[in-house]
Amino acid sequence: MITITKDKIYRSPFTLKKTRPDSEEVEIVPVSNLIYMLGEEVELGEDVTFKTIFDIIIFHKDFLNILFAKEMSGYLIDDYISDYEKNIKSKLDDEHFDLRLAWYSDVYEYNHEVEFVEYVAFEAFGRLSVSEEEGEYPISLAFVSLSEIKNKLVKVDNTFELHDDESYKSDIGALFKANYKSLTVYDIFRSILREVTFYGKPEERDNQRGELERQAIEFEELIHDEDFDEDLHDWDDIDDEITHGLGIDSIDGDSYWDLIYPNSKKTEERRNKVDSAIIAISEGSGISLEEQLKEAHDSEDYETAAKLKKLIDKKNAKKNK
């Protein structure tokens, strides 16, 4: 088990939440050695921020550029360092969210083939407006500068649920549920690098964000037009699809974890499956969702294919209402 905290990296046979502070089995791992432990299970300390992890990624960037070349679509970690090091304030003054790494899974059918995909998503979880919203929900990091999330806490959600198109209708809401599924160091690096590079280099990402903002202004003008299409769905229709749950994982007894974080209470967020893809970008890309699905499936990028398939199903369901 690898435990990453703000200041140190530990290695032990068991989680530090259950390991005694005086255990001889606990060792401190130099950052330079972590690259040899990519396949080991990992947990994050309560003080770990995005900066903690991304600094480790930068330290090993030459190797990770090669290892995750496919996930990063040919971009380099080097392309994002200046964006990460910028000193800018978040544009959202009323937000309250942390970052999280959470399991997602899908069983989907396409072109008479059935595929199963599971992956770790890197996303935000909380509220964009504390004063106006209740509850918490997943928030995409697609258009956020890395400097804006540098000091955000990162948590791990180890819960796992397996779904298909019909499982949501069942009593338990899933084909399979588990309270705990481990993540590895590899999973964390992969999910973060895939997310931050998904929409291209920082300047390409910002250009797409600007285009979305322009489209949003046009939409606001459209809804005040007398020819407004009543078949369009407003944000409330989409927001109703987002659900969440919260669970408490208590800690009893003295452990290495208690020594690092005295008087702490660990909270694990639980949530139903949420599609984190952004519909606006998918629809506004100039390539139909169906074409994007075929391309992702043919290239065996099943993670993206599963997301696109859900978007297409939702879009078709709304049309048929």
C-alpha positions in Angstrom: 0.0 0.0 0.0 1.3 3.4 -1.0 0.1 6.4 1.0 0.7 9.8 -0.5 0.5 12.8 1.9 1.3 16.4 1.4 4.9 16.1 2.7 5.8 12.4 2.5 5.1 9.1 0.6 4.8 6.0 2.8 4.9 2.3 1.9 3.5 -0.5 4.1 1.8 -3.9 3.8 -1.5 -2.3 5.0 -3.3 1.0 4.9 -1.9 3.5 7.4 -5.5 3.9 8.7 -5.0 0.5 10.4 -1.2 0.3 10.8 0.3 1.1 14.2 2.6 4.2 14.3 5.5 2.2 15.7 5.3 -0.5 13.0 8.7 -1.4 11.5 6.9 -2.3 8.3 6.3 1.4 7.4 8.9 3.0 5.2 9.3 6.5 3.7 9.5 6.4 -0.1 11.6 9.0 -2.0 9.7 10.6 -4.8 12.2 9.3 -7.3 11.3 5.7 -6.3 7.6 6.0 -6.7 7.8 5.3 -10.5 8.8 1.8 -9.7 5.6 1.3 -7.7 2.9 2.2 -10.3 1.1 -1.1 -9.8 0.7 -0.8 -6.1 -2.6 0.1 -4.3 -2.7 3.8 -3.3 -4.5 6.0 -0.7 -4.3 9.7 -0.3 -3.9 11.7 2.9 -6.4 14.3 3.9 -4.0 17.1 3.1 -3.2 16.0 -0.5 -4.0 18.7 -3.1 -3.8 18.7 -6.8 -0.4 20.4 -6.4 0.9 17.4 -4.4 0.1 15.0 -7.2 1.0 17.2 -10.2 4.4 18.0 -8.7 5.1 14.3 -8.6 3.9 14.0 -12.2 6.2 16.8 -13.3 9.1 15.1 -11.5 8.6 12.0 -13.6 7.4 13.8 -16.8 9.9 12.3 -19.2 8.8 8.8 -18.4 5.1 9.5 -18.0 5.1 11.3 -21.4 6.0 8.0 -23.0 3.9 5.7 -20.8 0.7 7.7 -21.3 1.3 8.9 -24.8 -2.0 7.4 -26.0 -4.1 8.7 -23.1 -2.7 12.2 -23.7 -3.3 12.1 -27.5 0.3 13.0 -28.2 0.5 16.0 -26.0 3.2 16.4 -23.4 3.1 17.2 -19.7 5.6 20.0 -20.6 2.8 21.8 -22.5 0.8 22.3 -19.3 3.5 23.4 -16.8 3.2 27.1 -17.6 -0.6 26.9 -17.2 -0.1 25.1 -13.9 2.4 27.6 -12.6 0.3 30.7 -13.4 -1.0 32.6 -10.4 -4.6 33.3 -11.2 -7.7 33.4 -9.0 -10.7 31.2 -9.7 -13.6 33.0 -11.5 -16.1 31.3 -9.2 -16.3 33.1 -5.8 -19.2 31.2 -4.4 -18.1 27.6 -5.2 -17.3 24.9 -2.8 -15.9 21.7 -4.2 -13.0 19.3 -3.9 -11.4 17.1 -6.5 -11.9 13.3 -6.5 -10.8 10.1 -8.2 -13.8 7.8 -8.6 -14.6 4.5 -10.4 -17.0 4.5 -13.3 -18.2 1.5 -15.3 -20.4 0.7 -18.3 -21.8 -2.3 -20.1 -22.8 -1.1 -23.6 -23.8 -2.6 -26.9 -22.7 -1.2 -30.2 -22.8 -2.6 -33.7 -23.9 -6.0 -32.3 -21.0 -6.1 -30.0 -21.1 -5.9 -26.2 -18.3 -4.2 -24.4 -17.5 -3.7 -20.7 -15.3 -0.8 -19.6 -14.2 0.4 -16.2 -12.0 3.4 -15.5 -11.0 6.0 -12.9 -12.4 9.5 -13.5 -10.7 12.7 -12.3 -13.4 15.3 -11.6 -14.6 17.9 -9.1 -17.4 17.2 -6.7 -19.4 19.8 -4.8 -21.3 22.9 -5.7 -20.6 25.8 -8.0 -22.8 28.2 -6.1 -23.2 27.6 -2.3 -25.7 30.4 -1.9 -28.0 29.2 -4.7 -27.7 25.4 -4.8 -28.3 22.5 -2.5 -26.7 19.1 -2.6 -23.5 18.1 -4.3 -22.8 16.8 -7.8 -19.9 16.0 -10.2 -18.3 19.0 -12.0 -16.3 18.7 -15.1 -12.8 20.0 -15.1 -12.7 20.3 -18.9 -12.2 24.0 -19.1 -10.5 24.8 -15.9 -6.9 26.1 -15.8 -4.6 23.8 -13.8 -3.6 26.9 -11.7 -7.2 27.3 -10.6 -7.4 23.8 -9.0 -3.7 23.8 -7.7 -4.7 24.1 -4.1 -7.9 22.0 -4.2 -8.0 18.9 -2.0 -8.0 15.5 -3.8 -10.0 12.6 -2.4 -10.4 9.0 -3.5 -13.9 7.4 -3.8 -13.3 3.6 -3.7 -17.0 2.7 -4.1 -17.8 0.8 -7.3 -21.0 0.1 -9.2 -21.7 -1.8 -12.4 -24.6 -0.6 -14.6 -26.3 -1.2 -17.9 -29.2 0.5 -19.5 -31.8 -1.4 -17.4 -30.0 -1.7 -14.0 -31.1 1.8 -12.9 -34.7 0.5 -12.8 -33.9 -2.3 -10.4 -34.4 -2.1 -6.6 -30.6 -1.8 -5.9 -30.0 0.5 -8.9 -27.1 -1.5 -10.2 -26.0 -4.9 -11.5 -23.3 -5.0 -8.9 -22.2 -2.8 -6.0 -19.0 -2.9 -3.9 -18.0 -0.6 -1.0 -14.3 -0.8 -2.0 -12.3 -1.3 -5.2 -8.7 -0.4 -5.0 -6.9 2.2 -7.1 -3.2 2.0 -8.1 -0.6 4.7 -8.5 -0.9 4.0 -12.3 -4.7 4.7 -12.2 -4.2 8.1 -10.5 -1.6 9.3 -13.0 -3.5 8.0 -16.0 -6.9 9.6 -15.0 -5.4 13.0 -14.2 -3.3 13.1 -17.4 -6.2 11.9 -19.6 -8.5 14.6 -18.1 -6.2 17.6 -18.3 -5.2 16.9 -21.9 -8.6 15.8 -23.2 -9.4 19.2 -24.9 -5.9 19.9 -26.1 -3.3 22.3 -25.0 -4.3 25.1 -22.6 -4.7 27.6 -25.4 -6.9 25.2 -27.4 -8.9 24.5 -24.2 -9.4 28.2 -23.6 -10.5 28.8 -27.2 -13.2 26.1 -26.9 -14.3 27.6 -23.6 -14.6 31.0 -25.3 -16.7 29.4 -28.1 -19.0 27.8 -25.5 -19.5 31.1 -23.7 -20.4 32.7 -27.0 -22.9 29.9 -27.7 -24.3 30.4 -24.2 -25.0 34.1 -24.9 -26.7 33.2 -28.1 -28.9 30.6 -26.3 -29.9 33.2 -23.7 -31.0 35.5 -26.5 -32.8 32.7 -28.1 -35.0 31.8 -25.1 -36.3 35.4 -25.1 -37.2 35.2 -28.8 -40.8 34.6 -29.6 -39.8 31.8 -32.1 -38.1 29.9 -29.3 -38.3 26.2 -29.9 -40.3 24.6 -27.1 -38.7 21.3 -27.7 -35.4 22.5 -26.3 -34.6 21.4 -22.8 -33.3 23.9 -20.2 -30.6 23.2 -17.6 -33.1 22.1 -15.0 -34.0 19.1 -17.1 -30.4 18.0 -17.2 -29.7 18.9 -13.6 -32.6 16.6 -12.5 -30.5 13.7 -13.8 -27.7 14.3 -11.3 -27.9 12.4 -8.0 -25.5 11.8 -5.2 -25.1 10.0 -1.9 -22.8 10.3 1.1 -21.4 7.7 3.4 -19.3 7.8 6.5 -16.3 5.6 7.1 -15.3 5.9 10.8 -11.9 5.2 12.2 -11.4 3.4 15.4 -8.2 3.0 17.4 -4.8 4.3 17.1 -3.1 3.9 13.7 -0.4 5.5 11.6 -3.2 7.5 10.0 -4.2 8.9 13.4 -0.6 10.0 14.0 -0.5 11.9 10.7 -4.0 13.3 11.0 -5.0 13.5 14.7 -8.7 14.0 15.5 -9.7 13.6 11.9 -12.9 12.1 10.6 -12.7 10.4 7.2 -15.6 11.0 4.8 -16.1 8.9 1.7 -18.5 10.2 -0.9 -20.9 7.8 -2.6 -22.8 8.6 -5.7 -24.8 7.0 -8.4 -23.3 6.7 -11.9 -23.1 10.1 -13.5 -22.2 10.7 -17.2 -19.4 13.3 -17.0 -19.1 14.0 -20.7 -20.1 17.6 -21.7 -23.0 17.5 -24.2 -22.4 21.0 -25.4 -18.9 20.3 -26.6 -19.9 16.9 -28.2 -22.8 18.5 -30.1 -20.8 21.6 -31.1 -17.7 19.9 -32.3 -18.8 19.7 -36.0 -18.8 15.9 -35.9 -21.9 14.1 -35.0 -22.1 12.0 -31.8 -22.6 8.9 -33.9 -19.5 9.5 -35.9 -17.5 10.2 -32.8 -18.8 6.9 -31.3 -17.7 4.9 -34.4 -14.3 6.5 -34.3 -13.8 5.8 -30.6 -15.1 2.2 -30.9 -12.9 1.4 -34.0 -9.8 2.7 -32.2 -10.8 0.6 -29.1 -11.1 3.7 -26.9 -14.0 2.1 -25.0 -13.9 4.6 -22.2 -14.9 7.4 -24.6 -17.2 5.2 -26.6 -19.2 4.3 -23.5 -19.7 8.0 -22.7 -20.7 8.8 -26.2 -23.2 5.9 -26.3 -24.9 7.2 -23.2 -25.1 10.7 -24.6 -26.7 9.3 -27.8 -29.2 7.2 -25.8 -30.2 10.3 -23.7 -30.5 12.5 -26.8 -32.7 9.9 -28.5 -34.8 9.4 -25.4 -35.6 13.1 -25.2 -36.5 13.2 -28.9 -39.0 10.3 -28.4 -40.8 11.9 -25.5 
